[in-house]
C-alpha cells in the first residue's frame, strides 16, 4: 500500500534556534562586599546570550538589538550591587522581560577578584512555560 505524503512534507522535523550574543563586554561596575571594593568601580567582563522564540527573524523588532543588552548592563553597573551573582540575575531578569527572549545566559568574570586565576559566575534563567487554558487564558504547569 503506497501512501502519498502531504504536499510540502519532507518527513524531517526542524527546529531553528536563534541566539543573540554580546561577548566580552568590559564594564566598570560599583560591585563588591570587601571594604577595599565598596565605593570603587571594578572591571567586569560580561558575555550575554539570549535564546529567542520564533524563527525566520527578518526585522529588528523580531529580535533584540545588541545595544539594548549593553545599555541594560551599563545601567546596572552604576548601582552598587554587592555580588556578581546578583548582577547576573538582575541582568538576566531584565532580558527575560523583553518579548522574544526565552532564555538568558549571563557570564560574568571579575578579573581582579583573585591574585591567581579568574573569578566568575554564570546565571541561566528561562521564561516560565505557560499553557493556554480552556478559555484562552494562560496557566502554569
PyMOL commands that set and color helices and strands:
alter all, ss='L'
color gray80, all
select helices_A, chain A and resi 60-62+66-77+84-96
alter helices_A, ss='H'
color red, helices_A
select strands_A, chain A and resi 18-30+41-52+101-110+119-126+130-132+138-140
alter strands_A, ss='S'
color yellow, strands_A
deselect
rebuild
show_as cartoon
